């Protein structure tokens, strides 16, 4: 699931993870700013913390804690 701005840019993306036999929402990636290269920010969903056996998407870069993580466009796979 995603949200597109009135300018046609991706603003928000829900990130899913395979967990216990199905895909579940793990968190949300939002993009900040209006320039050609925008910063991203990821935060795990509160509901994801409540799941038994929930694991981090990336144990080193995105540990499973209640905070948001900034990411440069290159870190989330986008090239300007």
Secondary structure, DSSP 8 states (H G I E B T S, - for coil): -EEE-TTS-EEEEEEEEEETTEEEEEEEEEEE-SSSS-EEEEEE-HHHHTSTT---SBTTTB-SSSSEEEE-GGGGT---
